[in-house]
Amino acid sequence: MKITRETLDQIHSHALQEYPLECCGIVTGTAAGQTVHRCRNIQNRLHGEDPGRHPRGAQIAYAIDRQEFDGIISSAREKGEEVIALYHSHPDHGAYFSEEDHAAQTVFGDPEFPGALQVIVSVMGGTVSDTKCYLWDRDAGAFRAAQGLS
């Protein structure tokens, strides 16, 4: 499934509002419609509580509270929706899939949602400069660039 223009506009708006911090969220839905769930980036809180375990702040990392994440997924499943995409921004960096992004999505080997697009928005100086989608390639054990925008 591809991300609609309306969904992409909402993701871009979220990225711009959170700049210079990373934004993060989840897109759920069906072929009939998509919902953007803006999540709170708790990375600064985690960094403040344990900088040894969480050395990066929200300017260069994101974390979604697991209860918030699980609530969104549970609600989507109850409605018969799927997880279409997970998204985040890269403030003042390119829209590439980093080693940290890969590690965060493959904690247990394979991603939790292998069919979901990974959408990364580059925000340079407060302006959206690029958006790229990545999809899990099971055979390669890696995320590969995908055509996920409509």
ROSE-4610 file (N, C-alpha, C; in Angstrom, 1 decimal, always signed):
// ROSE-4610
residu = [M/M/M/K/K/K/I/I/I/T/T/T/R/R/R/E/E/E/T/T/T/L/L/L/D/D/D/Q/Q/Q/I/I/I/H/H/H/S/S/S/H/H/H/A/A/A/L/L/L/Q/Q/Q/E/E/E/Y/Y/Y/P/P/P/L/L/L/E/E/E/C/C/C/C/C/C/G/G/G/I/I/I/V/V/V/T/T/T/G/G/G/T/T/T/A/A/A/A/A/A/G/G/G/Q/Q/Q/T/T/T/V/V/V/H/H/H/R/R/R/C/C/C/R/R/R/N/N/N/I/I/I/Q/Q/Q/N/N/N/R/R/R/L/L/L/H/H/H/G/G/G/E/E/E/D/D/D/P/P/P/G/G/G/R/R/R/H/H/H/P/P/P/R/R/R/G/G/G/A/A/A/Q/Q/Q/I/I/I/A/A/A/Y/Y/Y/A/A/A/I/I/I/D/D/D/R/R/R/Q/Q/Q/E/E/E/F/F/F/D/D/D/G/G/G/I/I/I/I/I/I/S/S/S/S/S/S/A/A/A/R/R/R/E/E/E/K/K/K/G/G/G/E/E/E/E/E/E/V/V/V/I/I/I/A/A/A/L/L/L/Y/Y/Y/H/H/H/S/S/S/H/H/H/P/P/P/D/D/D/H/H/H/G/G/G/A/A/A/Y/Y/Y/F/F/F/S/S/S/E/E/E/E/E/E/D/D/D/H/H/H/A/A/A/A/A/A/Q/Q/Q/T/T/T/V/V/V/F/F/F/G/G/G/D/D/D/P/P/P/E/E/E/F/F/F/P/P/P/G/G/G/A/A/A/L/L/L/Q/Q/Q/V/V/V/I/I/I/V/V/V/S/S/S/V/V/V/M/M/M/G/G/G/G/G/G/T/T/T/V/V/V/S/S/S/D/D/D/T/T/T/K/K/K/C/C/C/Y/Y/Y/L/L/L/W/W/W/D/D/D/R/R/R/D/D/D/A/A/A/G/G/G/A/A/A/F/F/F/R/R/R/A/A/A/A/A/A/Q/Q/Q/G/G/G/L/L/L/S/S/S]
num = [1/1/1/2/2/2/3/3/3/4/4/4/5/5/5/6/6/6/7/7/7/8/8/8/9/9/9/10/10/10/11/11/11/12/12/12/13/13/13/14/14/14/15/15/15/16/16/16/17/17/17/18/18/18/19/19/19/20/20/20/21/21/21/22/22/22/23/23/23/24/24/24/25/25/25/26/26/26/27/27/27/28/28/28/29/29/29/30/30/30/31/31/31/32/32/32/33/33/33/34/34/34/35/35/35/36/36/36/37/37/37/38/38/38/39/39/39/40/40/40/41/41/41/42/42/42/43/43/43/44/44/44/45/45/45/46/46/46/47/47/47/48/48/48/49/49/49/50/50/50/51/51/51/52/52/52/53/53/53/54/54/54/55/55/55/56/56/56/57/57/57/58/58/58/59/59/59/60/60/60/61/61/61/62/62/62/63/63/63/64/64/64/65/65/65/66/66/66/67/67/67/68/68/68/69/69/69/70/70/70/71/71/71/72/72/72/73/73/73/74/74/74/75/75/75/76/76/76/77/77/77/78/78/78/79/79/79/80/80/80/81/81/81/82/82/82/83/83/83/84/84/84/85/85/85/86/86/86/87/87/87/88/88/88/89/89/89/90/90/90/91/91/91/92/92/92/93/93/93/94/94/94/95/95/95/96/96/96/97/97/97/98/98/98/99/99/99/100/100/100/101/101/101/102/102/102/103/103/103/104/104/104/105/105/105/106/106/106/107/107/107/108/108/108/109/109/109/110/110/110/111/111/111/112/112/112/113/113/113/114/114/114/115/115/115/116/116/116/117/117/117/118/118/118/119/119/119/120/120/120/121/121/121/122/122/122/123/123/123/124/124/124/125/125/125/126/126/126/127/127/127/128/128/128/129/129/129/130/130/130/131/131/131/132/132/132/133/133/133/134/134/134/135/135/135/136/136/136/137/137/137/138/138/138/139/139/139/140/140/140/141/141/141/142/142/142/143/143/143/144/144/144/145/145/145/146/146/146/147/147/147/148/148/148/149/149/149/150/150/150]
x = [+0.8/+0.0/+0.9/+0.5/+1.2/+0.6/+1.5/+1.1/+0.4/-0.8/-1.5/-0.8/-1.1/-0.6/-1.1/-2.3/-2.9/-2.1/-1.8/-1.0/+0.4/+1.0/+2.3/+2.3/+1.3/+1.3/+1.2/+0.4/+0.3/+1.7/+2.4/+3.7/+4.6/+4.6/+5.5/+5.2/+3.9/+3.5/+4.0/+3.9/+4.4/+6.0/+6.7/+8.1/+8.5/+7.8/+8.1/+7.8/+6.7/+6.3/+7.3/+7.9/+8.8/+10.2/+10.6/+11.9/+12.4/+13.6/+14.7/+14.9/+13.8/+13.8/+13.2/+13.5/+12.9/+11.4/+10.6/+9.2/+9.1/+8.0/+7.8/+6.3/+5.9/+4.5/+4.3/+3.0/+2.5/+1.4/+1.3/+0.2/-0.5/-1.8/-2.7/-3.8/-4.4/-5.6/-5.9/-6.7/-7.1/-7.0/-7.4/-7.4/-8.4/-9.3/-10.3/-9.9/-8.8/-8.4/-7.2/-6.5/-5.3/-5.4/-4.9/-4.8/-3.4/-3.0/-1.7/-1.8/-1.0/-1.0/+0.4/+0.3/+1.5/+1.9/+3.1/+3.5/+4.5/+4.5/+5.5/+6.8/+7.8/+9.2/+9.7/+9.9/+10.3/+11.9/+12.6/+14.0/+14.7/+14.3/+15.0/+14.8/+13.6/+13.3/+14.2/+14.3/+15.1/+16.6/+17.0/+18.4/+18.7/+17.7/+17.9/+17.9/+17.1/+17.0/+18.3/+18.8/+19.9/+20.8/+21.6/+22.4/+23.4/+23.8/+24.7/+24.0/+22.8/+22.0/+21.3/+21.0/+20.4/+21.3/+22.4/+23.4/+22.9/+21.9/+21.5/+20.2/+20.1/+18.9/+17.9/+16.8/+15.8/+16.1/+17.3/+17.7/+18.2/+18.7/+19.2/+18.7/+17.6/+17.0/+15.6/+14.9/+13.5/+13.2/+12.2/+11.6/+10.2/+9.4/+7.9/+7.6/+6.9/+6.5/+5.8/+6.2/+5.6/+4.1/+3.6/+2.2/+1.4/+2.0/+1.3/+1.3/+2.4/+2.6/+1.6/+1.6/+0.7/-0.8/-1.1/-2.5/-3.0/-2.1/-2.4/-2.6/-1.7/-1.7/-3.0/-3.3/-4.5/-5.8/-5.8/-7.0/-7.2/-6.1/-6.1/-6.6/-6.1/-6.5/-8.0/-8.5/-9.9/-10.8/-10.3/-11.0/-10.7/-9.9/-9.6/-8.6/-7.8/-6.8/-5.4/-4.5/-3.2/-2.2/-1.0/+0.1/+0.6/+0.4/+0.9/+2.3/+2.6/+3.9/+4.3/+5.6/+6.2/+7.0/+7.0/+7.7/+8.5/+9.5/+10.2/+11.0/+11.5/+12.3/+13.7/+14.5/+16.0/+16.2/+16.2/+16.5/+17.9/+18.0/+19.3/+20.2/+19.6/+20.3/+19.4/+20.0/+19.3/+18.3/+17.4/+16.4/+16.9/+17.9/+18.5/+18.1/+18.2/+17.9/+19.2/+19.3/+20.6/+20.8/+22.0/+22.2/+21.4/+21.2/+20.4/+18.9/+18.5/+17.1/+16.9/+17.9/+17.8/+17.8/+18.7/+18.8/+17.4/+16.8/+15.6/+14.4/+14.5/+13.3/+13.5/+14.7/+15.0/+15.5/+15.0/+15.4/+15.4/+14.4/+14.4/+14.7/+15.5/+15.9/+15.1/+13.9/+13.0/+12.2/+11.8/+10.9/+9.6/+9.0/+7.7/+6.6/+6.8/+5.8/+6.6/+7.0/+7.8/+7.2/+5.9/+5.2/+5.0/+5.3/+5.1/+6.2/+5.8/+6.8/+7.5/+8.8/+9.5/+9.7/+9.1/+9.1/+10.0/+11.0/+11.9/+11.9/+11.7/+11.6/+12.8/+13.5/+14.6/+14.1/+14.5/+14.1/+15.4/+15.7/+16.9/+16.5/+17.1/+16.8/+15.4/+14.5/+13.1/+12.3/+12.8/+12.1/+12.2/+11.1/+11.2/+12.0/+13.1/+13.9/+13.8/+13.4/+13.3/+12.5/+11.9/+11.2/+11.5/+11.8/+12.1/+11.4/+11.1/+10.4/+11.4/+11.3/+12.1/+11.2/+11.5/+10.7/+11.6/+11.2/+12.0/+12.2/+13.4/+13.8/+14.3/+13.4/+13.7/+14.9/+15.0/+16.1/+17.5/+17.5/+18.7/+18.9/+17.9/+18.0/+18.2/+17.6/+17.9/+16.7/+16.7/+15.6/+16.2/+15.3/+15.7/+14.8/+15.3/+14.5/+13.2/+12.1/+10.8/+10.1/+9.2/+8.3/+7.0/+6.9/+5.8/+4.9/+5.2/+4.5/+3.6/+2.3/+1.5/+1.3]
y = [-1.2/+0.0/+1.2/+2.3/+3.5/+4.6/+5.5/+6.6/+7.6/+8.1/+9.1/+10.5/+11.4/+12.8/+13.4/+13.2/+13.8/+13.3/+12.0/+11.4/+12.0/+12.1/+12.7/+14.1/+14.9/+16.3/+16.3/+15.4/+15.4/+15.0/+14.1/+13.7/+14.9/+15.5/+16.7/+17.8/+18.1/+19.1/+18.7/+17.4/+17.0/+17.2/+16.8/+17.0/+18.5/+19.3/+20.8/+21.3/+20.9/+21.3/+20.9/+19.7/+19.2/+19.7/+20.2/+20.6/+21.6/+21.5/+20.8/+19.4/+18.9/+17.5/+16.6/+15.3/+14.3/+14.1/+13.9/+13.6/+12.1/+11.5/+10.0/+9.7/+8.7/+8.3/+7.1/+6.8/+5.5/+5.9/+5.2/+5.4/+4.0/+4.1/+2.9/+3.1/+2.0/+2.2/+1.0/+1.3/+0.3/+1.0/+0.3/+0.8/+2.0/+2.0/+3.1/+4.4/+4.3/+5.5/+5.3/+6.3/+6.2/+7.2/+6.8/+7.7/+7.9/+9.1/+9.5/+9.6/+8.9/+8.9/+9.6/+10.8/+11.6/+11.0/+10.5/+10.0/+11.0/+10.9/+11.8/+11.2/+11.9/+11.4/+11.6/+10.4/+10.4/+10.3/+10.5/+10.2/+11.2/+12.4/+13.3/+12.9/+12.4/+11.9/+10.7/+9.7/+8.6/+8.9/+9.9/+10.4/+11.0/+11.8/+12.4/+11.4/+10.4/+9.3/+8.4/+8.1/+7.2/+7.5/+8.5/+8.9/+7.8/+6.9/+5.8/+4.8/+4.5/+3.6/+4.3/+5.6/+6.4/+7.6/+7.5/+8.6/+9.7/+9.4/+10.4/+11.1/+12.4/+13.2/+13.2/+13.9/+13.9/+14.6/+15.3/+16.0/+15.0/+13.8/+12.8/+11.4/+11.3/+10.0/+10.1/+9.0/+9.0/+7.7/+7.8/+6.6/+6.9/+5.9/+6.0/+5.2/+5.8/+5.0/+3.8/+2.6/+1.4/+1.3/+1.9/+1.9/+2.6/+3.8/+4.6/+3.8/+3.2/+2.4/+1.2/+0.4/-0.7/-0.3/+0.8/+1.3/+1.7/+2.3/+2.6/+1.3/+0.4/-0.9/-1.7/-1.7/-2.5/-1.9/-0.5/+0.1/-0.1/-0.1/-0.3/-1.7/-2.7/-4.1/-4.3/-3.6/-3.7/-3.2/-2.2/-1.6/-2.3/-3.4/-4.1/-3.4/-2.5/-1.8/-2.4/-2.1/-2.6/-1.4/-1.8/-0.8/-0.5/+0.6/+1.0/+1.5/+2.3/+2.9/+3.3/+3.3/+4.0/+5.1/+6.3/+7.4/+8.1/+8.8/+9.8/+10.7/+11.8/+12.8/+12.8/+13.3/+13.6/+15.0/+15.8/+17.2/+17.5/+18.3/+18.7/+17.6/+16.5/+15.3/+14.7/+13.9/+13.3/+12.3/+11.9/+10.9/+9.5/+9.1/+7.8/+6.9/+5.6/+4.6/+4.3/+4.8/+4.7/+3.4/+3.1/+1.9/+1.9/+3.1/+3.1/+2.8/+3.3/+3.0/+1.5/+0.9/-0.5/-1.3/-0.9/-1.6/-1.4/-0.2/+0.0/-0.8/-1.1/-1.8/-3.3/-3.8/-5.2/-5.8/-5.3/-5.7/-7.2/-7.9/-9.3/-10.0/-9.4/-10.0/-9.5/-9.8/-9.2/-8.1/-7.2/-6.1/-6.6/-5.9/-6.3/-6.2/-5.2/-5.0/-5.0/-6.2/-6.3/-5.7/-5.7/-5.1/-3.6/-3.0/-1.6/-0.8/+0.3/+1.2/+1.9/+2.2/+3.1/+4.4/+5.5/+6.8/+7.7/+8.3/+9.2/+10.5/+11.6/+12.9/+13.7/+14.3/+15.1/+16.6/+17.2/+18.6/+19.4/+20.3/+21.1/+22.5/+23.0/+24.4/+24.8/+23.9/+24.2/+24.0/+23.4/+23.1/+21.6/+21.0/+19.6/+19.6/+18.8/+18.8/+17.5/+16.4/+15.1/+14.1/+13.2/+12.1/+10.8/+9.8/+8.5/+7.4/+6.3/+5.2/+4.0/+3.1/+1.9/+0.7/-0.4/-1.6/-2.8/-3.6/-4.8/-5.8/-6.2/-7.2/-8.4/-9.4/-10.5/-11.3/-11.5/-12.3/-11.6/-10.3/-9.5/-9.2/-9.3/-9.0/-7.5/-6.7/-5.2/-4.5/-3.2/-2.3/-1.7/-1.7/-1.2/-0.1/+0.8/+1.9/+1.4/+2.0/+1.5/+2.7/+2.4/+3.4/+3.3/+4.1/+4.1/+5.3/+6.3/+7.5/+7.6/+7.9/+8.0/+9.5]
z = [+0.0/+0.0/+0.0/-0.7/-0.8/+0.2/+0.5/+1.3/+0.4/+0.8/+0.0/+0.2/-0.7/-0.7/+0.6/+1.0/+2.3/+3.5/+3.5/+4.6/+4.6/+3.5/+3.4/+3.9/+3.5/+4.0/+5.5/+6.1/+7.5/+8.2/+7.6/+8.1/+8.0/+6.9/+6.7/+7.7/+7.9/+8.9/+10.3/+10.7/+12.0/+12.1/+11.0/+11.0/+11.2/+10.5/+10.6/+12.0/+12.6/+13.9/+15.0/+14.8/+15.8/+15.6/+14.4/+14.1/+15.2/+15.7/+15.3/+15.9/+16.5/+17.1/+16.0/+16.2/+15.4/+15.7/+14.7/+15.0/+14.7/+15.2/+14.9/+15.0/+14.3/+14.2/+13.5/+13.4/+12.8/+11.8/+10.7/+9.8/+9.7/+10.0/+10.0/+9.0/+8.6/+7.7/+6.8/+5.8/+4.8/+3.4/+2.4/+1.1/+1.0/+1.9/+2.0/+2.6/+3.4/+4.1/+5.0/+5.3/+6.2/+7.3/+8.5/+9.7/+10.1/+10.3/+10.8/+12.3/+13.1/+14.5/+14.9/+15.3/+15.8/+17.1/+17.3/+18.6/+19.2/+20.5/+21.2/+21.3/+20.9/+20.9/+22.4/+23.0/+24.4/+24.6/+23.5/+23.5/+24.5/+24.6/+25.6/+27.0/+27.3/+28.6/+28.9/+28.0/+28.2/+28.4/+27.6/+27.7/+29.0/+29.5/+30.8/+32.0/+31.8/+32.9/+32.9/+31.7/+31.6/+30.4/+30.5/+29.3/+28.9/+29.8/+29.4/+28.4/+28.7/+27.9/+26.7/+26.8/+25.8/+25.5/+24.9/+24.7/+23.8/+23.0/+22.0/+22.4/+22.1/+22.4/+21.2/+21.4/+20.4/+19.1/+19.1/+17.9/+16.9/+17.4/+16.4/+16.7/+17.5/+17.7/+18.1/+18.1/+18.6/+19.3/+20.1/+20.8/+21.1/+20.8/+21.1/+22.3/+23.2/+24.4/+24.0/+24.6/+24.1/+24.4/+25.5/+25.8/+24.7/+24.3/+23.2/+21.9/+21.6/+20.4/+20.4/+21.5/+21.6/+21.5/+22.1/+22.0/+20.6/+19.9/+18.5/+17.7/+17.8/+17.1/+17.5/+18.8/+19.2/+18.7/+18.7/+18.2/+16.7/+15.9/+14.5/+14.2/+14.9/+14.7/+15.0/+16.1/+16.4/+15.2/+14.5/+13.4/+12.0/+12.1/+10.9/+10.0/+10.6/+9.9/+10.0/+9.1/+9.2/+9.4/+9.8/+10.0/+8.6/+8.0/+6.7/+6.7/+7.7/+7.8/+9.2/+9.4/+10.6/+10.0/+10.7/+10.1/+11.2/+10.8/+11.6/+10.7/+11.3/+10.6/+11.0/+10.1/+10.3/+10.2/+11.3/+11.3/+10.8/+9.8/+9.2/+8.8/+8.4/+7.8/+6.7/+5.8/+4.7/+5.1/+4.1/+4.4/+4.1/+4.8/+4.6/+5.8/+5.5/+6.6/+7.3/+8.5/+9.2/+9.9/+10.3/+11.1/+12.4/+13.0/+14.2/+13.9/+12.7/+12.3/+12.1/+11.5/+11.2/+12.6/+13.5/+14.8/+15.6/+15.5/+16.2/+15.7/+14.4/+13.8/+13.8/+14.1/+14.0/+15.4/+16.4/+17.8/+17.9/+17.4/+17.5/+16.2/+15.4/+14.1/+12.9/+12.8/+11.8/+12.3/+11.5/+12.0/+12.5/+13.5/+14.0/+13.0/+12.0/+10.9/+9.6/+9.1/+7.9/+6.7/+6.6/+5.4/+5.5/+6.6/+6.7/+6.1/+5.5/+4.9/+6.1/+5.9/+6.8/+6.1/+6.5/+5.9/+6.7/+6.0/+6.6/+5.9/+6.7/+6.2/+6.6/+5.6/+5.8/+6.0/+7.1/+7.3/+7.4/+6.4/+6.4/+6.7/+7.8/+8.2/+8.3/+8.7/+8.9/+7.7/+6.6/+5.4/+5.0/+4.6/+4.2/+2.9/+2.8/+1.7/+0.9/+1.6/+0.9/+1.8/+1.1/+1.8/+1.1/+1.8/+1.2/+2.0/+1.3/+1.9/+1.7/+2.7/+2.8/+3.2/+2.6/+2.9/+3.2/+4.1/+4.6/+3.4/+3.2/+2.2/+3.0/+3.2/+4.1/+3.6/+2.3/+1.8/+2.0/+1.9/+2.2/+3.6/+4.5/+5.9/+6.1/+5.2/+5.2/+4.7/+5.0/+4.4/+3.1/+2.1/+0.8/+0.4/-0.4/-0.9/-1.6/-1.4/-2.0/-2.6/-3.5/-4.0/-3.2/-2.2/-1.3/-1.3/-2.1/-2.1/-3.4/-3.2/-4.4/-4.8]
